[in-house]
Protein backbone atom coordinates (compact mmCIF):
# COMPACT_ATOMS: atom_id res chain seq x y z
CA UNK A 1 0.00 0.00 0.00
CA UNK A 2 2.87 2.38 0.80
CA UNK A 3 4.44 1.84 -2.62
CA UNK A 4 1.11 2.53 -4.31
CA UNK A 5 0.99 5.90 -2.52
CA UNK A 6 4.25 7.18 -4.04
CA UNK A 7 3.04 8.23 -7.53
CA UNK A 8 0.00 9.87 -5.98
CA UNK A 9 2.25 11.69 -3.52
CA UNK A 10 4.40 13.05 -6.33
CA UNK A 11 1.33 14.30 -8.20
CA UNK A 12 -0.08 15.92 -5.06
CA UNK A 13 3.25 17.60 -4.32
CA UNK A 14 3.43 19.00 -7.85
CA UNK A 15 -0.08 20.44 -7.47
CA UNK A 16 0.83 22.11 -4.17
CA UNK A 17 4.15 23.50 -5.38
CA UNK A 18 2.75 24.68 -8.70
CA UNK A 19 -0.64 26.04 -7.61
CA UNK A 20 -0.28 26.84 -3.89
CA UNK A 21 -3.05 24.46 -2.91
CA UNK A 22 -5.10 21.60 -4.19
CA UNK A 23 -3.05 18.97 -2.36
CA UNK A 24 -5.78 18.16 0.09
CA UNK A 25 -8.50 18.05 -2.55
CA UNK A 26 -6.45 15.32 -4.21
CA UNK A 27 -5.09 13.59 -1.10
CA UNK A 28 -8.37 12.94 0.71
CA UNK A 29 -10.12 11.25 -2.26
CA UNK A 30 -6.99 9.22 -3.12
CA UNK A 31 -6.57 8.04 0.47
CA UNK A 32 -10.24 7.08 0.79
CA UNK A 33 -11.11 5.70 -2.63
CA UNK A 34 -7.78 4.30 -3.84
CA UNK A 35 -5.74 3.50 -0.73
CA UNK A 36 -8.61 2.23 1.41
CA UNK A 37 -8.40 4.61 4.38
CA UNK A 38 -11.48 5.61 6.34
CA UNK A 39 -12.45 9.29 6.18
CA UNK A 40 -11.15 10.17 9.65
CA UNK A 41 -7.70 8.63 9.04
CA UNK A 42 -7.56 10.08 5.53
CA UNK A 43 -8.11 13.63 6.75
CA UNK A 44 -5.29 13.27 9.30
CA UNK A 45 -2.82 11.73 6.81
CA UNK A 46 -3.79 14.43 4.30
CA UNK A 47 -2.67 17.14 6.70
CA UNK A 48 0.74 15.51 7.15
CA UNK A 49 1.48 15.03 3.44
CA UNK A 50 0.16 18.46 2.46
CA UNK A 51 2.38 20.09 5.10
CA UNK A 52 5.38 18.25 3.65
CA UNK A 53 4.57 19.40 0.12
CA UNK A 54 3.97 22.98 1.29
CA UNK A 55 7.34 23.18 3.01
CA UNK A 56 9.12 21.91 -0.10
CA UNK A 57 7.20 24.15 -2.50
CA UNK A 58 7.20 27.19 -0.25
CA UNK A 59 10.97 27.20 0.09
CA UNK A 60 11.39 28.36 -3.51
CA UNK A 61 8.77 31.11 -3.15
CA UNK A 62 10.39 32.34 0.07
CA UNK A 63 13.77 32.60 -1.66
CA UNK A 64 12.12 34.69 -4.39
CA UNK A 65 10.52 36.92 -1.71
CA UNK A 66 6.99 36.11 -2.83
CA UNK A 67 5.70 35.33 0.68
CA UNK A 68 3.90 38.11 2.59
CA UNK A 69 4.78 37.12 6.13
CA UNK A 70 2.49 39.61 7.94
CA UNK A 71 -0.56 38.21 6.21
CA UNK A 72 0.65 34.67 6.80
CA UNK A 73 1.06 35.37 10.52
CA UNK A 74 -2.40 36.93 10.90
CA UNK A 75 -4.02 34.03 9.06
CA UNK A 76 -2.23 31.44 11.16
CA UNK A 77 -3.03 32.95 14.57
CA UNK A 78 -6.69 33.36 13.64
CA UNK A 79 -6.87 29.79 12.33
CA UNK A 80 -6.09 28.10 15.68
CA UNK A 81 -9.57 28.32 17.26
CA UNK A 82 -11.11 27.41 13.92
CA UNK A 83 -9.03 24.22 13.74
CA UNK A 84 -10.19 23.13 17.19
CA UNK A 85 -13.84 23.85 16.40
CA UNK A 86 -13.65 22.21 12.97
CA UNK A 87 -12.08 19.02 14.34
CA UNK A 88 -14.78 18.70 16.99
CA UNK A 89 -17.50 19.25 14.40
CA UNK A 90 -15.95 16.74 12.01
CA UNK A 91 -16.13 14.02 14.67
CA UNK A 92 -19.94 14.21 14.80
CA UNK A 93 -20.70 14.52 11.07
CA UNK A 94 -20.91 11.52 8.71
CA UNK A 95 -18.23 10.87 6.09
CA UNK A 96 -20.71 11.37 3.24
CA UNK A 97 -21.76 14.75 4.62
CA UNK A 98 -18.11 15.77 4.96
CA UNK A 99 -17.40 14.90 1.33
CA UNK A 100 -20.53 16.66 0.04
CA UNK A 101 -19.80 19.80 2.04
CA UNK A 102 -16.18 19.73 0.92
CA UNK A 103 -17.28 19.71 -2.73
CA UNK A 104 -19.60 22.71 -2.35
CA UNK A 105 -16.87 24.85 -0.76
CA UNK A 106 -14.41 23.79 -3.46
CA UNK A 107 -16.72 24.90 -6.28
CA UNK A 108 -17.20 28.35 -4.76
CA UNK A 109 -13.44 28.79 -4.37
CA UNK A 110 -12.79 27.63 -7.93
CA UNK A 111 -15.28 30.13 -9.37
CA UNK A 112 -13.67 33.03 -7.50
CA UNK A 113 -10.18 32.04 -8.63
CA UNK A 114 -11.21 31.65 -12.27
CA UNK A 115 -12.77 35.13 -12.30
CA UNK A 116 -9.64 36.66 -10.78
CA UNK A 117 -7.35 34.92 -13.26
CA UNK A 118 -9.53 35.81 -16.25
CA UNK A 119 -9.53 39.48 -15.26
CA UNK A 120 -5.73 39.59 -15.18
CA UNK A 121 -3.45 40.31 -18.09
CA UNK A 122 -1.64 37.16 -19.31
CA UNK A 123 1.75 38.62 -18.37
CA UNK A 124 0.61 40.37 -15.20
CA UNK A 125 3.37 38.85 -13.08
CA UNK A 126 4.66 40.58 -9.97
CA UNK A 127 8.38 41.11 -9.52
CA UNK A 128 10.24 39.18 -6.83
CA UNK A 129 10.46 41.23 -3.66
CA UNK A 130 7.32 43.21 -4.52
CA UNK A 131 5.59 45.25 -1.83
CA UNK A 132 2.87 43.16 -0.22
CA UNK A 133 -0.69 44.54 -0.08
CA UNK A 134 -1.53 46.45 3.09
CA UNK A 135 -2.53 44.27 6.02
CA UNK A 136 -6.32 44.34 6.43
CA UNK A 137 -6.53 42.81 9.85
CA UNK A 138 -10.29 42.27 9.91
CA UNK A 139 -10.30 40.43 6.58
CA UNK A 140 -7.17 38.47 7.41
CA UNK A 141 -8.57 37.33 10.76
CA UNK A 142 -11.96 36.39 9.30
CA UNK A 143 -10.31 34.45 6.50
CA UNK A 144 -7.96 32.75 8.97
CA UNK A 145 -10.87 31.58 11.11
CA UNK A 146 -12.59 30.14 8.05
CA UNK A 147 -9.44 28.38 6.87
CA UNK A 148 -8.90 26.96 10.37
CA UNK A 149 -12.45 25.64 10.47
CA UNK A 150 -12.02 23.96 7.09
CA UNK A 151 -8.61 22.57 8.12
CA UNK A 152 -10.05 20.87 11.20
CA UNK A 153 -13.35 19.86 9.62
CA UNK A 154 -12.16 18.49 6.27
CA UNK A 155 -8.52 17.69 7.02
CA UNK A 156 -7.25 20.17 4.44
CA UNK A 157 -4.40 22.63 4.36
CA UNK A 158 -6.81 25.29 3.13
CA UNK A 159 -4.95 26.35 -0.02
CA UNK A 160 -8.05 26.03 -2.16
CA UNK A 161 -9.62 28.73 0.03
CA UNK A 162 -6.49 30.75 0.89
CA UNK A 163 -5.43 31.41 -2.71
CA UNK A 164 -8.85 32.80 -3.78
CA UNK A 165 -9.09 34.83 -0.56
CA UNK A 166 -5.69 36.44 -1.01
CA UNK A 167 -6.17 37.01 -4.73
CA UNK A 168 -9.75 38.28 -4.69
CA UNK A 169 -10.39 39.80 -1.25
CA UNK A 170 -6.89 41.09 -0.48
CA UNK A 171 -5.70 42.07 -4.00
CA UNK A 172 -2.69 39.77 -4.20
CA UNK A 173 -1.26 38.74 -7.53
CA UNK A 174 -1.85 35.05 -8.21
CA UNK A 175 1.84 34.23 -7.84
CA UNK A 176 2.16 36.06 -4.51
CA UNK A 177 -1.05 34.44 -3.29
CA UNK A 178 0.45 31.03 -4.05
CA UNK A 179 3.68 31.75 -2.16
CA UNK A 180 1.89 33.15 0.88
CA UNK A 181 -0.63 30.30 0.78
CA UNK A 182 2.17 27.75 1.06
CA UNK A 183 3.51 29.45 4.20
CA UNK A 184 0.05 29.44 5.76
CA UNK A 185 -0.68 25.85 4.72
CA UNK A 186 2.50 24.62 6.38
CA UNK A 187 1.55 26.00 9.79
CA UNK A 188 -2.19 25.30 9.70
CA UNK A 189 -1.60 21.74 8.52
CA UNK A 190 0.88 21.06 11.32
CA UNK A 191 -1.54 22.54 13.86
CA UNK A 192 -4.31 20.43 12.37
CA UNK A 193 -2.25 17.25 12.77
CA UNK A 194 -1.58 18.06 16.43
CA UNK A 195 -5.27 18.66 17.12
CA UNK A 196 -6.37 15.53 15.23
CA UNK A 197 -3.89 13.29 17.05
CA UNK A 198 -4.80 14.94 20.34
CA UNK A 199 -8.42 13.90 19.87
CA UNK A 200 -7.42 10.26 19.42
CA UNK A 201 -7.30 9.94 15.65
CA UNK A 202 -4.71 7.58 14.20
CA UNK A 203 -2.80 7.19 10.93
CA UNK A 204 -0.93 4.53 9.00
CA UNK A 205 2.69 5.55 9.67
CA UNK A 206 4.28 3.62 6.77
CA UNK A 207 1.75 4.97 4.27
CA UNK A 208 2.12 8.50 5.62
CA UNK A 209 5.92 8.48 5.41
CA UNK A 210 5.94 7.13 1.85
CA UNK A 211 3.34 9.57 0.60
CA UNK A 212 4.92 12.48 2.49
CA UNK A 213 8.38 11.85 1.03
CA UNK A 214 6.89 11.67 -2.46
CA UNK A 215 5.04 14.95 -1.81
CA UNK A 216 8.32 16.66 -0.91
CA UNK A 217 9.83 15.63 -4.26
CA UNK A 218 6.72 16.75 -6.11
CA UNK A 219 6.55 20.04 -4.22
CA UNK A 220 10.10 20.97 -5.21
CA UNK A 221 9.36 20.13 -8.83
CA UNK A 222 6.06 22.03 -8.88
CA UNK A 223 7.63 25.19 -7.44
CA UNK A 224 10.33 25.08 -10.10
CA UNK A 225 7.73 24.78 -12.87
CA UNK A 226 5.62 27.58 -11.41
CA UNK A 227 8.29 30.17 -12.18
CA UNK A 228 7.83 29.46 -15.90
CA UNK A 229 4.01 29.74 -16.01
CA UNK A 230 2.01 32.98 -16.43
CA UNK A 231 -0.38 34.02 -13.67
CA UNK A 232 -3.50 33.63 -15.80
CA UNK A 233 -2.58 30.02 -16.55
CA UNK A 234 -1.76 29.36 -12.88
CA UNK A 235 -5.10 30.74 -11.70
CA UNK A 236 -7.14 28.90 -14.30
CA UNK A 237 -5.21 25.70 -13.68
CA UNK A 238 -5.93 25.92 -9.96
CA UNK A 239 -9.64 26.49 -10.60
CA UNK A 240 -9.89 23.64 -13.11
CA UNK A 241 -8.20 21.20 -10.73
CA UNK A 242 -10.59 22.05 -7.90
CA UNK A 243 -13.68 21.78 -10.12
CA UNK A 244 -12.63 18.36 -11.44
CA UNK A 245 -12.17 16.88 -7.98
CA UNK A 246 -15.32 18.55 -6.64
CA UNK A 247 -17.39 17.11 -9.47
CA UNK A 248 -16.13 13.64 -8.67
CA UNK A 249 -16.95 14.04 -4.99
CA UNK A 250 -20.46 15.31 -5.75
CA UNK A 251 -21.14 12.26 -7.93
CA UNK A 252 -19.75 9.99 -5.22
CA UNK A 253 -21.80 11.52 -2.42
CA UNK A 254 -25.01 11.73 -4.47
CA UNK A 255 -24.97 8.47 -6.43
CA UNK A 256 -22.32 6.09 -5.10
CA UNK A 257 -23.18 6.10 -1.41
CA UNK A 258 -20.33 8.30 -0.25
CA UNK A 259 -16.82 7.24 0.71
CA UNK A 260 -16.03 3.69 1.81
CA UNK A 261 -16.18 3.12 5.56
CA UNK A 262 -18.06 6.40 6.06
CA UNK A 263 -20.30 6.53 9.06
N, C-alpha and C positions, 0 to 999 in steps of 0.2 A: 504493500500500500504506500509506503514511504517513497519508493522509486517512482510510482505512478504520479506522485504529487510534484515531482521535479519539473516536468515541462509546463505544468499549470503555474507553478511558482515563478518560472522565468517570464511567462506571458503576463502574469499579474504585476511583477516587478517592472516590466517594460511600460505597462499602462500607467503605473504610479509615477515613474520617473519622467515619462513623456508628457502626461496630461495633468499631473498634480492631484490625482484622485482616481477613482474608479477601481482601485484594488479590492476594496471590500465588496463592491457590487459584483465582482467576478469571484472572489474567494468564497463567500458564503454559499452561492449556488453550487460551485465546484465541490466544496467540502460536503455538502448535503447530498447532492444528486449523483455525484461521480465517485466520491471517496467514502460514502456511507456513514458520515458523521450525523448525529442528531443535531437539531437546530441549536440547542444550548451550547454544546461543545464546539460546533462550527463557528458560532459568533465569537467565542473566546479565542480559538485558534486564529480566526481572521484578524483579530486585533494584533496578535503577535507578528504575523507575517506582513501585515500592512505597515506596522511600525518599522520592521526591518527594511522593507522596500523604501519607505519614506526617508529613513536615515541615509541610505545609499544614494537615492536620487537627489535629496536635498543638499547633499554635500557640494555638488556641482553648482547649484543655484546660489548657495551661500558664497562660494568662491567668486562668482560673478556679481556679487552684491545685488541680487534680485530678491532678497528676503527682507521684508519690512518688520523688524523685530518688535517695535512698539505694538503694532497691531497683533502680531503673533502672541505677545505676552498678555494683552488684554483678553483675547479670545480664550487663551488657555486657562487663565484664572477664573473667568466666568463659566467655563465648561465644567469645572469640578462638581458643583452641586447638581448640574444637569446629568452628569454621568451616574451619580449615585441614584438619583430619582429614576432615570431611564432603566438602569439595571433592575431595580426593584419592580418596576412596571413590567419589564420583560419576563420576569419570573412568574407572573400571573396571567399572561396572555398566551394563547395557543400559537403553535408554530405556524399554522396556516394564516392566522391573523397577522403575525409578524411579517410574513412574506408579502401578503397583500398590501399592508401599510407601507412597507419598504418600497414597493413598486410605485405607489401613488406619489410618494415624496420624490423619488427618482425622476419621474416624468416632469414634475414641476420644475425641478432643478435643470433638467436638460433643456426645457423650453426657454428658460431665462438665459442660459449660456449661449444657445443658438442665436437668440436675438442680439445679444451683446456682440458676438463674433461677426454676425452679418452686418452690423452697423459700423464695424471697424474697417479701415482701409487695409487691403491685403498686406501692405508693408509697414503697418503701424506698429513697429516694434520699439519698445523702450530701450534706451541705452543702459548698459551695465552701470551700476552706481547711481541710478536716477534718484530724484527726490521722491520719497514715498508720499502718498496722499496724507493730508492732515488727519490726525487721530480723531475720530468721532466716537467718543467714549460710549455714548448711549447705544449707538448702532453696533459697535464692537461687542459690548457686553451682551446685548440681546441676541446677537448672532452666536456668541460663544455659548450662551445657555442652550440655545437650540441645538447646536452641534454636539454639546455634551449629552443632551437628552437622547439624540439619535445614536451617539456612540455607545451609551449604555444599553439602550433599548434594542438596537439592531446589531450591535457588535461591529460597527463600522468606524473607520477613521474619520469620516465626515468630509472627505475631499469633494464628494459630489455635491455637497451643500456649500462648503467653504469657498470653492472657486467661483460659483455663481454669485455668492454674497459679496466677495471682494470685488469682483469685476463689475457687477451691476449696481449694488448698493453703495459701495465705497470708492468707485471710480478707478480701480486698479486696471492697468493693462493686463491682458490675458497672461502674458509671460510672468509678470510680477505676482499675479494672483496664484499662479502655479507654484512659484518658489516659496511664497509665504505660506501657502496651503501645506506644503510638505513639512515645514517647520511645526505648524500647528498639529498636523496629523501625528507626527512623531510623539509629541507629548500627550495628546489626548488618547492615543492608542495605548500608550504605556499605562496611563492612569486607568483606562478602561480595563486592561488586563488585571491590574492590582485589585480593582473593585470586584471584577468577576470572580477571581480566585478567592477573594475574601468572603464571598457569599457561598462558597462551597462548590463552584463549578470546576470541572476537571478538563484536561486535554490530553490527547495522544502525543506524548513527548517526541517519539521518533518521527511521526508524521510532521509535527510542528517544526522540528529542527531541519528536516529535509526541505520542506516547503519554504521555510524562512531563508535558508541559505540560497535557494534558487531565486527567491525574490530579491535578495541583495544583488546578485549578478544581473538580473533583469533591470533593477532600478538604476544601476550604473549605466547600463546600455541605453535605457530610455532617456535619461538625462542628457547623454551625449547626443542622441538623435534630436532632442528637442531644440537644441541650439541651431539646427539647420532648417527648422520648419517655421513658416510664417504664423503670426498670431491667429489670423482668421481660420487657417487650417487646424491649428491646435484647438481652438474653441469649438469648431464644428465637429472635430473628431471626438472630443470629450462628450459632447451632446449626443452624438450618434451611438457611442458606446453605451451610455447610460440608457438610452431608449431601447436598444436591442436587448439588454439584460432585463429591463423592466417589463418589456413585452413578454418575454419568456416566463417571468415570475407570475404575471397576471394570468397567463394561460394555465400555468401549473396550479395556482390557487383556485381558479374558477372551474377548471375542467378535469384536473388530474388528481384532485384530492389533497393538494398541498404537499409539503415536503415529507419524505419518509421519516418515520419515527416522530412525527409531530404530535403534540398532545391536543 
